[in-house]
Every structure is written in structure tokens, then in C-alpha cells.
């Protein structure tokens, strides 16, 4: 079995939780780094340094578990983010110790985050500080993130892992940046041209309808579009003469409509590339005409149970507290409806033109 077949991860990043931002940046940049054509990732023969394992992104154990030790063993390199925080981290110290005990001291790459003039060696985790004190002839060179910035630090880490001269990789990195800059400039020209087009205003017409029912149509509409507000006349359901800045073609705009006895409707609308757009919004009815509920009493204001309460085709019977509750489907709803109350031993009652409510009260007289 070859050495590289033992590894599942190209690198394992060990860090203090307080350095998570740097750890995330490093993982993202390493996995996104494209290798030179003559170099391949010997873990999977790809053009990328993947995968890079960041322990707290995958495991949440509070101890150095067997699963974590296995991930360390399956990692070709250990990248230690050395800072004033990790220098005090037992977690980072244990991960460094485990890697050294596997005989891979030479595969540890310290990435130094300087802190108030502290010597680099003092930023190493406790185990490594003790190890080097006991083995003064051992050496582990750190990569200082402040020496040339993050970009150079990243390339130094890559060169250390690949065993390739830093200057070679850095020059290649600069050439890639120049190509990227040229592409960005071209893109900027295209964006500028597109911006000029999208600066042309777009006209908008908004039509509002309600779901089919015998209830009155929606009225007293209030429209909000791109932060501007409009009100339609009582019976009007179309908004016209609205103009939006052209840049809404790119990002779209929020549109919402309110009307009496309807649920608000909202959407994100993209006008498109034309000079005028049409939008249709359908309003759903709210519960204003849905419910007939309340209590039936006798003349002494005592609740009556067993009373049949009918509204249209719907019927309910009062409970032991004299209460009833009817919920009408949309097709049966009206602005007002007749209610019929019946029970043996009592005079039947018909209430004409009752308005839907959740707090209706009726009195039945006994025979």
C-alpha cells in the first residue's frame, strides 16, 4: 500500500474556536486553489488540494474522540493555526500531540497569527512548546500571516505541502491575478453597458382580482410597489401610470396589495427588459364572512344545549354551554345570512340578515 493511499484528507486544520474566521478562510482558499498543470493532488489525482478537514465544522465532541483521531491519521498534513488563543487551547495541544505521536512532526505546518510582540514559539500549542524544550535540536518553521498578508501566507502553506519552491508558485499566483484583473475589467465594460440600458425607466400596470365567490369584489385597494404607495378609487381594481427606475429590471421589486375583507397579497416582481410591464395579483378572501359562532340562552339567560343552529346548508348543535360554531366554505359565504334556531320545547326562531361574527347571542322562549 502506497503512502498516499493511507490518506483521505489532504490536510487537517487545527485551531481555537476564537480563530474560526481564519480557519474558514484557509479551508476555503486551500480547497479552491488550482494546482499547476504539472502537479496533481496525489490523494485523488485532481487539480485541487481536496479535501481539507476542519474538525469543528464536522465534529462537535468535547474530547479528542476516536473519530477525531481517525481523521488526524487520515490527513497528510496538520495545519496548526497558532495564536494567543490556540496557545492556551488544550484541544489544539492534544491534536498536535496526536500527530507527533504518529511520527509526523515534519508534516505539521504552523500558520502564525502574531499577537502583541509575543515570540512565535510562544504562540505554539502547549505540547509543542514542551516538546521543543525537551528536543532543542528539533525545528518547526512557522508561516507568519502578517509577513506579506494572507495571500502570501496561503501560497507558503501550499508550497510547503507540495514541496515546490515558493517563488515559483508566487509568480504563478501573480500571473493568475493579472488574468483575473483583465477579465474583471472586461466584465466591468459589459456591466457599464448593461447599466446604461437598465437606467431606462419601466412603466407598470397592476391589475387586482379576487378569487371567485358571490361576495362583493375587492375594493378600497392599497398598492405598495418598490416602496411607493398608491390607493385606487373604491371600485377600481387597476393601477396605471406607475413608473419604476430601470435598475429594478435587475433586482426585481416587492409588490403588495391590501383590500377590505381580503388577505394581503405580495410577490417579488421582475419587470423584464421591455419598456412596460403588466402584473396581475389575485387576492384571497379573509375570514370576515366565514364564521357564525356564539351562544343560545333561555329567557333567564341560562345556556341551552341541543339547539339546532342552521346557516344556509351548514348546521351545528349547541353544547352544554349553549355554544355553537359554524365555518362556511367560500362558495357559501354571504355578507349577511339568515339563521334558524330550533329545539323541542322552545319556540323556533329565524334571524334574518345576520352579519357573520364569533360572538353572536340569541334567546329562545320555551313553549
N, C-alpha and C positions, 0 to 999 in steps of 0.2 A: 504493500500500500504506500503510495507516494505521500509526501508531507502535506501537500496542498489538499489531498482528498480527505484529510482529517478535519479540515476547517469548513464550517458552514457560514461563518461571518468573516468579512474582511477585517473588521475592526470592532472593538468593544469600547464605548466611551464611558468612562467613569468620572463622576462629578458630584459636587454638592448640590443639593436642591436649589440653593440660592444662586447657583451659576447656570440655571436651566436655560436661560436665553442664549448663552454662548454654546451650550451643548446642542441645543436645537439647531442653531446656525451651522455648527460644524457638521452635524449629521446631514443636514440638507445639502450643504455645499460639497461634501465628500461624495455623497451618492449621486449628485448631479454633475460631478467632474468627469469630463470625457477624456479618456486616455488617448495618447498619441497612437497613430495607426500601427506603429511597430510594437506597441505594448498592449497586452491583453490582461484582463483580470483572470488570474490563474485559478480562481475558485469556480468560475462558470464560463470562462473563455469569452467574456463580454468586454465591451469598451468602457465599462464603468466599475467603480470601486463599490460594489454592492454585494451583499447588504452590510450596512453598518448598524450595529446593535447599540441602542441606548437604553440601559437597564430600566430606568423608571418610566420609560414610555411603554414598556411591555410587562413589567413585573412590579407588584406593589408590596412585596414581602418586606417585613421589617428586619429580617435577618438575612445572612448570606446563605440562601437556601441551596439545596442540591440542584434545583433547576437553574439558579443563577450561576453556580459553579460549572454546570454543564455548558452554559452559554460562554463563559470565560474560556473553557477548554476548547470550544469550537471556534474561537476567534483567533485570527492570525496575529493581530496586533492589539495591544491595550493602549488607548489614548487617555492619559490622565489629565484632566483639567485642573491645574494646580493653582490654587488661590488661597487667600487668607481664610476662606470658608472651608475649602476642602482639606486644608492643613489640619483642621480640627475635627474632620469627619471620620468617625470610626468606620462608616460604611465604605468610604473610598480607601481607607487604610487596609481594610480586610480584602477588598478586591485586588489591590496591589500585592498584598501578601500572597494571595492565592495564585496570582500569575507568576510571581517569583518562584514559589514552591513548585510550579510546573516546569521550572528551568527556562523561563522565557524573559529574563531580565533584559536581554538585548532587544526584545520585541516591544518594550514599553516606550511610548513617546510622550514625554511631558509637554503639555501646552501651558505656558506660564501666563497668568493674569497678574501683573505686578500690583503691589499694594504698599503705598506709603514708604517706599525705600527699603522694604524687607528684602534680605538676600534671597535669591531664587531658591536655594536649597531649603530655606525655612518655609517655603510655600509647598514643598513636597508633603505628602501624607506621612503620618507619624511612623508607619512601618518602614518606609524608605529612608526617612531620616535616621532611624535606629540602625537600619541595615548598612548604610554608607558609613556611619560612625564605627561599626564593627568591621567593615571591609573598606578601609581608606583607599585601596588601590582600584576599587570599582568606580566606574564613571557612567553617568547618565546625563546627556546634554539636553537641556530644555529648549523649547522654542518659545521665545517671548513674543506675545501677541502685540506688544507695544513697539517692537522693533520693525517698523515698516508698515504696520497696520494689519488688519485681518487678512487682506488678500495675500500678502507675502507669507503670513503665518500659515495659511491654508496650503500654499504651494510647498512650503518647507515640510509640512506634515506629509503631503503626497510624495515628495522626493525621498523622504525618509522611508516610507512604506515601500516604494518601488525600487529603491536603491539607485535612483537616477540623479545626476547632478542637478542641483537647484537652479543654476544659471540657465541650463538648457530648458527646464520646464518654465522658468520665469519668462524667458524671451518668447517662448511659445504662447504663454498666457497673455503677454502684451500684444502679440500679433492677433490673437483671438479678440482681444478688446478693441483693437483698431478696426477689425472687420465688423464687429458688433456696432461700433460707433458709426461706421459708414452706412450700415443697414438702418440704424436709428435715424440718421439724417435723411435717408430716402423716405423712410416712413413718415418723418416729420413733414416732408413736402406733400406727401399724399394726404396727411391729416389736415394740413393747411388748406389744400384744395377742397377737401370734403367739408371743412368748417365753413368755408365761404358759401357752399351750397346750403348747408344746414342753417345758415343765418337767415334764409328767406322765410318769412312768416308763413304759417299754415292756418287756413280757415277751418272752423269746426262747426258742425251741426249735430246736436244731440237730441234724439227722439226718445221719449219715455212712454212705455206701455205697462199695463198691469196684466197679471195672469187672468185668464177668462173666469168670469163669475157674473152674478146678477147684481153685485154690489155696484155702487156708483164708481165711475172711473177715477183714477188718481187726480187730485187737484192740489193747488197751493204748493207746487213743486219748488224745491230749492236745489240748485245745482252748484257743486263745487268742482272746479277743474283747474289743475295746476296752481292751487292756492287762491284762485279768484272765485268769487261767489256771485250767483245770479238767481233771480226769482222770476218765475213765469206767472202770467195772469192766471186767475182762478181756474179757467177751463183749458188753458193752453198746455200742451204736452211736448212742444218742440222748442228748443233753444237754438237760435241762429245768431249770426253776426259776431261770433266769437273768433278771435284770432290769438294764436299762440306763437311765442318765439320759435324759430325754426329748429333750435337745438333739441326741442322735445322729440324730434324725429329719431334722435339717437338714444335718448334715455327713457322715453315714454313719460306719461304724466298720470297722476292719480285723479280719478273721476269718481264722484259720489253724488247720489241723488236721494233726497228725503221728500216724503209726501205724507199727507194726513192719512191715517189708517193703513199705512204700508210699512214694511220693513225697509230700512235703508239699503241701497244697492251701491256697491263700489267695485271698481276694477282698475287695473293698470292698462292704459291705452297707449298704443304706438301709432302715431298719425300716418307713418309711411312716407314715401318720397314725393307724393303729389302735393299740389298747392291747396287742396281742400280734402277734408276727411269727414266721414259720417259715422256716427256711433249710435247704436240702439241699446238701451238699457231696459230690462224687464223687472218691474217691481213685484215682489211677493206681498200678499196681504199679511198684516199683523194679526194679533188675536183679538182685536177690538170687537168683532162680531161673532166670536167663536163660542163664548161661554154664557150659559144661563145657569146660575147656581144661587142657592140661598136656603131659606128655612120657612117651613109652614107651621103656623100656630093655630090653636083654637081661640075662642073669644076671650079666654082667661090667660092668653099668651103662654100657653103650655105647648111645647113642641108636639107635633103629631107625626107618628111613624106610619108607614104603609100607605102614604098618599101617592097616587099615580100622577106624575107631572109630565105632561107631553108638550113638546115644542116641535111643530111640523111632524116629521116622521120619527123623531127621537123621543124616547120615553125613559124616565127613571122613577124609582120609588124611594120615598124619604126613609132615612134610617131612624134609629132610636132617638136621635136628637132632632128629628124633623128636617134633616138636611137632604138636599138633592144637588146633583151636579150633572149638567149636560154639556157636552162638547160637540159642536156641529161641524161637519166637514164643509169645506169651502163652497161646494156646489149648493148646499142647503142654507147658507148664511144670507141674512137679510138685515137691513138697517133696523127694522122693528118686526116683531113676530107675535102671534097670539100664543098664550099659554093656557092650557087646560089642566085643572086640578080636580081629581076625583077620589073619593073614598066612601065605602059603605058607611052609612050613618051620618054622613055630612052632606051639606048642600054643595053640588058641583059648582065650580067657578071657572069662568073664561075671562082672562085678562087680555084685552085687545091692544095691539100696538106696543107691546113691551119692548124696551131697549135692553140689549144684552148687558149683563152685569154679573159680578161674582158675589153680590150682597143683596139679593132680592128677598123680600119678606112678604108673606101672604097670610091671610086669616080665613079659615073655613068655619062656617057655622054648622053646628050639629042639627040634625033633624028633630 
